Amino acid sequence: MLSKRQKTTTIKGFSRHDTDTGSAEVQIALLSKQIKELAEHLKKHPKDHHSRRGLLMMVGKRRKFLQYLKRENEKHYEKLVKKLELEV
């Protein structure tokens, strides 16, 4: 779970304008942070299958957002993938 401070800094770093909180770029960035945290949790707790399911659902949701962004605006997609250091 991301803290409020982590969410606000991530939103500020990836938003298109001041009041942007729901664009695809912001959603992908937030999901990526959550995925990293949950992956660390699962390294410590390998038998936590409920969290593993949540992780897989987040990865699927992020993949769909990335496909949408690539289809709609490939320039923003390339920039975001490079900034988040994602392997696509």
Steps between C-alpha positions, in 0.01 A plus 500: 500500500638838402498782751330828417838672466625237254183534293518880483867502398432239233200693370702823485779325314281348228198731464433695182371809683442621857162333559577176312456195723342245269684501168644176370855615581413565865310172533792304351749670732289430809448137401873460437583626849242268655632206298857565620388514863290187472782312328727583794232378741468171312875442519469499879167311507503246215187316618277810494284387208231766548754777451647315202158501335471874564843550346401310187183707469701824531747384236211424264341838563832679438549304178158611376577864584831472314328353194247783505770766532705348218194493276395859580833683537816308420729793586367517858521120520869491407582781742313331786657158444845657502426707813361199692772268365245239392593210276251478218 
